[in-house]
């Protein structure tokens, strides 16, 4: 029986989990995640620029963006909002897109799952905000789940990179 449970655990997708404390009130951190102009200031990776094409903050609405790399290549992505409880909770499905906003395989590693479900919780204590972020693949094949599990550490580094940019933005806001 133990071998069966072990095999089941191995086949399950890893969950990427972050907890980050920002020296900023929750209202400001919430705005940084939910306002078009603010998202353009920090979302992405160091050295990239982000252009926000759409931010429609409502269940079923979306955040559509283009990230330009230092070498000029572009990568597009989209969040579709599933649940919004201001200023406490954002649940989104995110994925890579083509120029029209339609889902595509990840442009740099098509073996990855097509979609990620990310839950972000915002809590405040003494003027500081704790962000708990949880992200898991959804609608993936077993091969895509295995690719995710193998590359989860690198994806965590990418998330951390974006949260570092958020921290820098909040310090100036």
NORMORA-V175053 format. One record per pair of residues at least 12 apart in sequence whose C-alpha atoms are under 10 Angstrom apart, sorted by the first residue. I is the first residue (numbers start at 1). J is the second residue. Records with the same first field share a line. If there is no record, write none. Layout:
I->J / J
//
This chain:
10->146 / 149
11->142 / 143 / 145 / 146 / 149
12->142 / 145 / 146 / 149
13->136 / 137 / 138 / 140 / 142 / 144 / 145 / 146 / 147 / 148 / 149 / 150 / 152
14->135 / 136 / 137 / 145 / 146 / 148 / 149 / 150 / 151 / 152 / 153
15->117 / 118 / 134 / 135 / 136 / 137 / 148 / 149 / 152
16->118 / 133 / 134 / 135 / 136 / 137 / 149 / 152 / 153 / 155 / 156 / 159
17->118 / 119 / 120 / 132 / 133 / 134 / 135 / 136 / 156 / 159
18->120 / 131 / 132 / 133 / 134 / 135 / 156 / 159 / 160 / 163
19->120 / 121 / 122 / 130 / 131 / 132 / 133 / 134
20->122 / 129 / 130 / 131 / 132 / 133 / 160 / 163 / 164 / 167
21->122 / 123 / 124 / 125 / 128 / 129 / 130 / 131 / 132 / 167
22->124 / 127 / 128 / 129 / 130 / 131 / 163 / 164 / 166 / 167 / 168 / 170 / 171
23->124 / 126 / 127 / 128 / 129 / 130 / 167 / 170 / 171
24->124 / 125 / 126 / 127 / 128 / 129 / 130 / 167 / 170 / 171 / 173
25->122 / 123 / 124 / 125 / 126 / 127 / 128 / 129 / 130 / 170
26->87 / 88 / 122 / 123 / 124 / 125 / 127 / 128 / 129 / 130 / 131
27->86 / 87 / 88 / 122 / 123 / 124 / 127 / 129
28->87 / 129 / 170 / 173
29->87 / 122 / 123 / 124 / 128 / 129 / 130 / 131 / 166 / 167 / 169 / 170 / 173
30->86 / 87 / 88 / 89 / 90 / 121 / 122 / 129 / 131
31->86 / 87
32->166 / 169 / 170 / 173
33->57 / 87 / 90 / 120 / 166
34->55 / 56 / 57 / 63 / 86 / 87 / 90
35->55 / 56 / 57 / 63
36->51 / 52 / 53 / 54 / 55 / 56 / 57 / 63 / 64 / 65
37->51 / 52 / 55
38->52 / 166 / 169 / 170 / 173
39->51 / 52 / 55 / 63 / 65 / 166 / 169
40->52 / 53 / 65 / 66 / 67
41->165 / 166 / 168 / 169 / 170
42->162 / 163 / 164 / 165 / 166 / 167 / 168 / 169 / 170
43->65 / 67 / 159 / 161 / 162 / 163 / 164 / 165 / 166 / 169
44->65 / 66 / 67 / 68 / 69 / 158 / 159 / 161 / 162 / 163 / 165 / 166
45->67 / 68 / 69 / 158 / 159 / 160 / 161 / 162 / 163 / 164 / 165
46->69 / 70 / 158 / 161 / 162 / 164 / 165
47->67 / 68 / 69 / 70 / 71
48->66 / 67 / 68 / 69 / 70 / 71 / 72 / 73 / 74
49->66 / 67 / 68 / 69 / 70 / 72 / 74
50->65 / 66 / 67 / 68 / 69 / 74 / 75 / 76
51->64 / 65 / 66 / 67 / 68 / 76
52->64 / 65 / 66 / 67 / 76 / 77
53->65 / 66 / 76 / 78 / 101
54->78
55->78 / 79 / 80 / 81
56->79 / 80 / 81
57->80 / 81 / 82 / 83 / 84 / 90
58->80 / 81 / 82 / 83 / 84 / 85
59->80 / 81 / 82 / 83 / 84 / 90 / 91 / 92
60->79 / 80 / 81 / 82 / 83 / 92
61->79 / 80 / 81 / 82 / 92
62->78 / 79 / 80 / 81 / 82 / 92 / 93 / 94
63->77 / 78 / 79 / 80 / 81 / 92 / 94
64->76 / 77 / 78 / 79 / 80 / 94 / 95 / 96 / 97 / 101
65->77 / 78 / 79 / 96 / 97 / 101
66->78 / 96 / 97 / 98 / 99
74->99 / 107
75->96 / 97 / 98 / 99 / 106 / 107 / 108
76->95 / 96 / 97 / 98 / 99 / 100 / 101 / 102 / 103 / 104 / 106 / 107
77->94 / 95 / 96 / 97 / 98 / 99 / 101 / 102 / 103 / 104 / 106
78->92 / 93 / 94 / 95 / 96 / 97 / 98 / 101 / 102 / 103 / 115
79->91 / 92 / 93 / 94 / 95 / 96 / 115 / 116 / 117 / 118
80->92 / 93 / 94 / 95 / 117
81->93 / 94 / 117 / 118
82->117 / 118 / 119
83->119
84->120
85->121 / 122
86->122
87->121 / 122 / 123
88->120 / 121 / 122 / 123 / 124 / 131
89->119 / 120 / 121 / 122 / 123 / 131 / 132 / 133
90->118 / 119 / 120 / 121 / 122 / 133
91->117 / 118 / 119 / 120 / 121 / 133 / 134 / 135
92->116 / 117 / 118 / 119 / 120 / 135
93->115 / 116 / 117 / 118 / 119 / 135 / 136 / 137 / 138
94->114 / 115 / 116 / 117 / 118 / 135 / 137 / 138
95->113 / 114 / 115 / 116 / 117
96->114 / 115
97->114
103->115
109->147
110->144 / 147
111->140 / 141 / 143 / 144 / 145 / 146 / 147 / 148
112->137 / 140 / 141 / 143 / 144 / 145 / 146 / 147 / 148 / 149 / 150 / 151
113->136 / 137 / 138 / 139 / 140 / 141 / 142 / 143 / 144 / 145 / 146 / 147 / 148
114->137 / 138 / 139 / 140 / 141 / 144
115->136 / 137 / 138 / 139 / 140
116->134 / 135 / 136 / 137 / 138 / 139 / 140
117->134 / 135 / 136 / 137 / 138 / 139
118->133 / 134 / 135 / 136 / 137
119->132 / 133 / 134 / 135 / 136
120->132 / 133 / 134 / 135
121->133 / 134
131->163
133->159
135->156
136->148 / 152
137->149
//
